[in-house]
């Protein structure tokens, strides 16, 4: 059987090694001879399904069935959630010990779910409470006991408690490393080449990066976007709810969201929350989704600043930017080809490339994004070509 010091060493080896992480988590359970275990990240909301960060089992197929049914429905009946918020970091919650006597064996979670799968008991360690300032969730390490296994002993759980602070630190270090890796992968130096204030923030508004223009803007007296507790906030509480709604997971970030905010100097500021361009996005199992916040002075919304965004952030070529402007003018593919002296198939290929680079699935979504960036308004005042190509009424196409 493993000893605590060996397991602690495995945990720290797993901070930057994804392949070593799952064996290290398994070692925490194997330390006391447990057959099944799950490491969960949870929002703390009773109706939310915890995210399985790692798991191990001597019977993988059975555990997979357990996890599938748990995710589909039974997480809503999980008795651990009843006592979770009252527990402190390092505390264990154990089936019948921490429920009213006899209640564990009488619950639907046990009779309809755990028992048929041969799981006769559980013990859950509160590894870490949520740390909102750091964007860290609740962490739980749950051990599942087979029907014929002995009950969890205080001596065995005490061994895991020796490992607990190191497991907690490993998770926090892995989160920080993932953030650094994600930031490095984005190549954020390109943002400093853009004169518009731009911030990269997490879905809850926690700031990850600000370009030079954004840092300069926030030093101006009265600029309506401030940092507080590591998050981007509006000093005007009346607008805060609308601001937070722009970051909501169900918001249409592909098309962008905007909020017009009055500033003391008399020039309103348009704040946009956009999906992170594909060229800046990094992928990975533990990276969190990011948003791009762009600030425009309202009276400058018709300026060609959108060209810098389309080129610098989305990687559009000069020809693709011209085609995007024509789409904003509601020109058809045939009309664009005629104006540009190109083949229709060439224009179609350029539009497909623009959709891929901007992360838009449909042309109508792309036009909405262009509208948010000020391209449509600029294009309307700068119609090129002969009068026959100027639209008298908008046309919608997908």
C-alpha positions as CSV (number, residue, x, y, z in Angstrom):
1,X,0.0,0.0,0.0
2,X,1.2,3.5,-0.7
3,X,2.4,5.9,2.0
4,X,1.3,9.6,2.2
5,X,4.7,11.0,1.3
6,X,4.8,9.1,-2.0
7,X,1.3,10.3,-2.9
8,X,2.3,13.9,-2.1
9,X,5.2,13.6,-4.4
10,X,2.9,12.3,-7.2
11,X,0.6,15.2,-6.7
12,X,3.3,17.9,-7.1
13,X,4.6,16.0,-10.2
14,X,1.1,16.4,-11.7
15,X,1.0,20.2,-11.4
16,X,2.2,20.7,-15.0
17,X,1.9,17.1,-16.3
18,X,-1.6,16.2,-17.5
19,X,-0.7,12.6,-17.9
20,X,0.5,12.3,-14.3
21,X,-2.6,14.0,-12.8
22,X,-5.2,11.2,-13.0
23,X,-2.8,8.6,-11.5
24,X,-2.0,11.0,-8.7
25,X,-5.7,11.4,-7.9
26,X,-6.1,7.7,-7.9
27,X,-3.2,7.3,-5.5
28,X,-5.1,9.4,-3.0
29,X,-7.8,6.7,-2.8
30,X,-5.4,3.8,-3.2
31,X,-3.6,5.1,-0.2
32,X,-6.4,3.6,1.9
33,X,-7.3,0.7,-0.4
34,X,-10.4,2.3,-2.0
35,X,-11.6,0.9,-5.3
36,X,-13.6,3.9,-6.7
37,X,-13.1,7.6,-6.4
38,X,-14.1,10.8,-8.1
39,X,-12.6,14.3,-8.0
40,X,-15.4,16.9,-8.6
41,X,-15.4,20.7,-9.2
42,X,-18.8,22.2,-8.2
43,X,-20.3,25.7,-8.5
44,X,-22.0,25.3,-5.1
45,X,-25.5,25.6,-6.6
46,X,-27.7,22.7,-5.6
47,X,-29.1,22.2,-9.1
48,X,-25.8,22.4,-10.9
49,X,-24.0,19.2,-12.0
50,X,-20.5,19.0,-10.6
51,X,-17.8,18.6,-13.2
52,X,-15.8,15.4,-13.1
53,X,-12.1,16.4,-13.1
54,X,-10.7,12.9,-12.5
55,X,-11.9,9.5,-11.5
56,X,-10.5,6.0,-10.9
57,X,-12.0,2.5,-10.4
58,X,-11.2,-1.1,-10.3
59,X,-14.3,-1.6,-12.4
60,X,-14.2,1.3,-14.9
61,X,-17.4,0.2,-16.8
62,X,-19.4,0.2,-13.6
63,X,-18.1,3.6,-12.5
64,X,-18.9,5.0,-16.0
65,X,-22.5,3.9,-15.7
66,X,-22.6,5.4,-12.2
67,X,-21.3,8.8,-13.5
68,X,-23.6,8.8,-16.6
69,X,-26.7,8.2,-14.4
70,X,-25.4,10.7,-11.8
71,X,-25.0,13.4,-14.5
72,X,-28.4,12.6,-16.2
73,X,-30.5,13.0,-13.0
74,X,-29.2,11.7,-9.7
75,X,-26.9,14.6,-9.0
76,X,-30.1,16.5,-8.1
77,X,-30.7,14.0,-5.2
78,X,-27.1,13.8,-4.0
79,X,-27.2,13.8,-0.2
80,X,-23.8,15.3,0.0
81,X,-25.1,18.6,-1.2
82,X,-27.4,18.9,1.9
83,X,-24.5,19.3,4.3
84,X,-21.8,20.6,2.0
85,X,-21.9,24.3,2.8
86,X,-21.8,23.6,6.5
87,X,-18.6,21.7,6.2
88,X,-15.1,23.2,6.4
89,X,-12.1,22.5,4.2
90,X,-10.6,19.2,5.3
91,X,-13.9,17.9,6.7
92,X,-15.4,14.5,5.6
93,X,-19.0,13.8,5.0
94,X,-19.8,10.1,5.4
95,X,-23.1,8.4,4.3
96,X,-25.1,7.4,7.4
97,X,-22.8,9.2,9.9
98,X,-23.7,12.6,8.5
99,X,-27.4,12.0,7.7
100,X,-30.3,11.3,10.1
101,X,-29.9,7.7,11.2
102,X,-31.4,5.4,8.6
103,X,-32.0,8.1,6.1
104,X,-29.2,7.1,3.8
105,X,-30.5,3.6,3.3
106,X,-34.1,4.9,2.8
107,X,-33.4,7.5,0.1
108,X,-34.1,7.1,-3.6
109,X,-30.5,8.0,-4.3
110,X,-29.5,4.8,-2.5
111,X,-32.3,2.4,-3.6
112,X,-32.8,3.5,-7.2
113,X,-29.3,4.5,-8.1
114,X,-26.3,3.6,-5.8
115,X,-27.3,0.2,-4.6
116,X,-28.2,-1.3,-8.0
117,X,-24.7,-0.3,-9.2
118,X,-23.1,-2.0,-6.2
119,X,-22.2,1.3,-4.4
120,X,-23.1,0.8,-0.8
121,X,-21.6,4.0,0.8
122,X,-19.6,7.1,0.2
123,X,-17.2,9.5,1.9
124,X,-16.7,13.0,0.5
125,X,-13.7,15.2,1.5
126,X,-14.2,19.0,1.1
127,X,-10.8,19.6,-0.6
128,X,-11.4,23.4,-1.1
129,X,-14.1,25.9,-0.7
130,X,-14.9,28.2,-3.6
131,X,-12.6,31.2,-4.0
132,X,-14.5,33.7,-6.1
133,X,-11.7,36.2,-6.3
134,X,-9.5,33.5,-7.9
135,X,-12.2,32.0,-10.0
136,X,-11.8,28.7,-8.2
137,X,-14.8,26.3,-7.7
138,X,-15.7,24.0,-4.8
139,X,-13.6,20.9,-4.9
140,X,-14.7,17.5,-3.5
141,X,-12.9,14.1,-3.4
142,X,-15.5,11.4,-3.1
143,X,-14.8,7.7,-2.4
144,X,-17.4,5.1,-3.2
145,X,-17.6,1.9,-1.2
146,X,-18.6,-1.5,-2.6
147,X,-21.3,-3.5,-0.8
148,X,-18.8,-5.9,0.8
149,X,-16.2,-3.3,1.7
150,X,-15.7,-2.3,5.3
151,X,-17.0,1.0,6.5
152,X,-14.8,4.0,6.3
153,X,-12.6,4.1,9.4
154,X,-11.4,7.3,11.0
155,X,-7.8,5.9,10.8
156,X,-8.0,5.5,7.1
157,X,-9.5,8.9,6.4
158,X,-6.8,10.5,8.6
159,X,-4.2,9.2,6.1
160,X,-6.0,11.0,3.3
161,X,-6.2,14.1,5.5
162,X,-2.3,14.1,5.6
163,X,-2.5,14.4,1.8
164,X,-5.4,16.9,1.7
165,X,-3.5,20.2,1.9
166,X,-1.2,19.1,-0.9
167,X,-4.1,18.0,-3.1
168,X,-5.7,21.4,-2.5
169,X,-2.4,23.2,-3.4
170,X,-2.0,21.0,-6.5
171,X,-5.4,22.0,-7.8
172,X,-4.8,25.7,-7.2
173,X,-1.4,25.5,-8.9
174,X,-2.8,23.6,-11.8
175,X,-5.5,26.3,-12.3
176,X,-2.9,29.0,-12.2
177,X,-0.6,27.2,-14.6
178,X,-3.6,26.6,-17.0
179,X,-4.3,30.4,-16.9
180,X,-0.7,31.2,-17.7
181,X,-0.6,28.6,-20.4
182,X,-3.8,30.0,-21.9
183,X,-2.6,33.6,-21.8
184,X,0.8,32.7,-23.3
185,X,-0.9,30.7,-26.1
186,X,-3.1,33.7,-27.1
187,X,-0.1,35.8,-28.1
188,X,-1.6,38.9,-26.5
189,X,1.1,41.2,-27.8
190,X,-1.1,41.9,-30.9
191,X,-3.6,43.7,-28.6
192,X,-1.0,46.4,-27.8
193,X,-0.9,47.3,-31.5
194,X,-4.6,48.3,-31.5
195,X,-5.5,51.8,-30.3
196,X,-8.9,50.7,-28.9
197,X,-9.1,49.8,-25.2
198,X,-9.4,46.0,-25.1
199,X,-9.7,43.7,-22.1
200,X,-9.7,39.9,-21.9
201,X,-12.0,38.7,-19.1
202,X,-13.5,35.4,-17.9
203,X,-17.2,34.7,-18.1
204,X,-17.7,36.1,-14.6
205,X,-15.9,39.4,-15.5
206,X,-12.6,38.4,-13.8
207,X,-9.9,40.3,-15.6
208,X,-7.1,38.3,-17.3
209,X,-5.4,40.9,-19.5
210,X,-5.7,44.6,-20.6
211,X,-3.9,46.1,-23.6
212,X,-1.9,49.3,-23.3
213,X,-4.9,51.4,-24.5
214,X,-7.1,49.9,-21.9
215,X,-4.7,50.6,-19.1
216,X,-4.4,54.2,-20.3
217,X,-8.1,54.6,-20.5
218,X,-8.7,53.4,-17.0
219,X,-6.2,56.0,-15.7
220,X,-8.4,58.8,-17.1
221,X,-10.6,60.5,-14.5
222,X,-14.2,59.4,-14.8
223,X,-13.6,56.5,-17.3
224,X,-16.8,54.4,-16.7
225,X,-15.1,51.0,-16.4
226,X,-13.2,50.1,-13.2
227,X,-11.5,47.2,-11.6
228,X,-12.7,45.9,-8.2
229,X,-11.7,42.6,-6.7
230,X,-10.0,41.6,-9.9
231,X,-13.2,42.1,-11.9
232,X,-14.4,44.6,-14.4
233,X,-17.2,46.6,-13.0
234,X,-19.3,49.7,-13.7
235,X,-19.3,52.3,-10.9
236,X,-22.9,53.1,-11.8
237,X,-24.9,50.4,-10.0
238,X,-27.9,51.0,-12.1
239,X,-26.1,49.6,-15.1
240,X,-24.3,46.8,-13.4
241,X,-27.1,44.2,-14.0
242,X,-27.1,45.0,-17.7
243,X,-23.3,44.8,-17.7
244,X,-23.3,41.3,-16.1
245,X,-26.0,40.1,-18.5
246,X,-23.5,40.7,-21.4
247,X,-21.3,38.0,-19.8
248,X,-24.1,35.5,-19.3
249,X,-23.4,32.1,-20.9
250,X,-26.6,32.3,-22.9
251,X,-25.7,35.7,-24.4
252,X,-24.9,35.7,-28.1
253,X,-21.2,36.5,-27.9
254,X,-20.6,35.6,-31.5
255,X,-22.6,38.6,-32.5
256,X,-21.4,40.7,-29.5
257,X,-23.3,42.6,-26.9
258,X,-23.1,46.3,-26.2
259,X,-23.8,48.8,-23.5
260,X,-23.8,52.6,-23.9
261,X,-22.4,54.2,-20.8
262,X,-22.3,57.9,-20.1
263,X,-18.9,59.4,-19.2
264,X,-18.3,62.7,-17.3
265,X,-16.5,64.3,-20.3
266,X,-19.8,64.2,-22.2
267,X,-18.7,61.5,-24.7
268,X,-20.6,58.3,-24.2
269,X,-18.6,55.0,-24.2
270,X,-19.9,52.0,-26.0
271,X,-18.7,48.8,-24.2
272,X,-18.9,45.6,-26.2
273,X,-18.5,42.0,-25.0
274,X,-17.5,39.7,-27.8
275,X,-16.5,36.1,-28.1
276,X,-12.7,35.6,-28.0
277,X,-11.5,35.4,-31.6
278,X,-10.4,31.9,-32.6
279,X,-6.9,33.2,-33.3
280,X,-6.5,34.1,-29.6
281,X,-8.4,31.2,-28.1
282,X,-6.5,28.3,-26.5
283,X,-7.9,24.9,-25.9
284,X,-7.6,22.6,-23.0
285,X,-9.5,20.5,-20.5
286,X,-9.3,23.0,-17.6
287,X,-9.2,26.4,-19.3
288,X,-12.3,28.5,-18.7
289,X,-14.1,30.4,-21.5
290,X,-12.9,34.0,-22.1
291,X,-14.6,37.1,-23.4
292,X,-13.2,40.2,-25.2
293,X,-14.3,43.6,-24.0
294,X,-13.9,46.5,-26.4
295,X,-14.5,50.2,-25.6
296,X,-15.5,52.7,-28.3
297,X,-16.1,56.4,-27.8
298,X,-19.7,56.7,-29.0
299,X,-18.9,59.7,-31.2
300,X,-16.1,57.7,-32.9
301,X,-18.1,54.6,-33.7
302,X,-18.1,55.4,-37.4
303,X,-14.3,55.6,-37.5
304,X,-12.3,52.8,-39.3
305,X,-11.1,51.4,-36.0
306,X,-13.0,48.2,-36.9
307,X,-10.4,47.5,-39.5
308,X,-7.7,47.1,-36.8
309,X,-10.0,44.7,-35.0
310,X,-10.7,42.6,-38.0
311,X,-7.1,42.5,-39.1
312,X,-5.3,42.4,-35.7
313,X,-7.7,40.2,-33.7
314,X,-9.5,38.1,-36.3
315,X,-6.7,37.8,-38.8
316,X,-8.7,39.0,-41.8
317,X,-6.7,39.9,-44.9
318,X,-7.1,43.2,-46.7
319,X,-9.3,41.5,-49.3
320,X,-11.4,39.8,-46.6
321,X,-11.9,43.1,-44.8
322,X,-13.2,44.7,-48.1
323,X,-15.6,41.8,-48.6
324,X,-16.8,42.1,-45.0
325,X,-17.5,45.8,-45.6
326,X,-19.5,44.8,-48.7
327,X,-21.5,42.3,-46.7
328,X,-22.2,45.1,-44.2
329,X,-23.6,47.1,-47.2
330,X,-25.9,44.1,-47.8
331,X,-24.4,43.3,-51.2
332,X,-25.0,39.9,-52.6
333,X,-22.1,37.5,-53.5
334,X,-22.7,38.3,-57.2
335,X,-22.6,42.1,-56.6
336,X,-19.4,41.8,-54.5
337,X,-17.7,39.8,-57.3
338,X,-18.8,42.4,-59.8
339,X,-17.5,45.3,-57.8
340,X,-14.2,43.6,-56.9
341,X,-13.6,42.1,-60.4
342,X,-13.5,38.6,-58.8
343,X,-15.0,35.3,-59.6
344,X,-18.2,34.4,-57.6
345,X,-16.4,31.3,-56.2
346,X,-13.5,33.4,-55.0
347,X,-15.9,35.6,-53.0
348,X,-17.7,32.6,-51.6
349,X,-14.3,31.2,-50.5
350,X,-13.4,34.6,-48.9
351,X,-16.8,34.7,-47.0
352,X,-16.2,31.1,-45.8
353,X,-12.7,32.1,-44.5
354,X,-14.2,35.2,-42.7
355,X,-16.9,33.0,-41.0
356,X,-14.2,30.6,-39.8
357,X,-11.9,33.4,-38.5
358,X,-14.7,35.3,-36.7
359,X,-16.3,32.1,-35.3
360,X,-19.6,32.9,-36.9
361,X,-21.6,30.0,-38.1
362,X,-23.9,31.9,-40.4
363,X,-23.7,35.0,-42.6
364,X,-26.5,36.7,-40.7
365,X,-24.5,36.3,-37.4
366,X,-21.4,37.7,-39.1
367,X,-23.4,40.8,-40.2
368,X,-24.6,41.3,-36.6
369,X,-21.0,41.1,-35.4
370,X,-20.0,43.7,-38.1
371,X,-22.8,45.9,-36.9
372,X,-21.6,45.7,-33.3
373,X,-18.1,46.7,-34.5
374,X,-19.4,49.7,-36.3
375,X,-18.7,48.3,-39.8
376,X,-22.4,48.6,-41.0
377,X,-22.7,52.2,-39.9
378,X,-19.4,53.1,-41.5
379,X,-20.3,51.2,-44.7
380,X,-23.7,52.9,-45.0
381,X,-22.0,56.3,-45.2
382,X,-19.2,55.1,-47.5
383,X,-21.1,53.2,-50.3
384,X,-18.7,52.5,-53.2
385,X,-19.5,51.5,-56.7
386,X,-22.3,52.5,-59.1
387,X,-25.8,53.5,-57.9
388,X,-27.2,50.3,-59.2
389,X,-25.3,48.4,-56.4
390,X,-26.6,50.6,-53.6
391,X,-29.4,48.9,-51.6
392,X,-32.7,50.7,-51.1
393,X,-33.9,48.1,-48.6
394,X,-32.1,45.7,-46.3
395,X,-32.0,42.0,-47.3
396,X,-31.6,39.1,-44.8
397,X,-29.8,36.0,-45.8
398,X,-28.3,33.1,-43.9
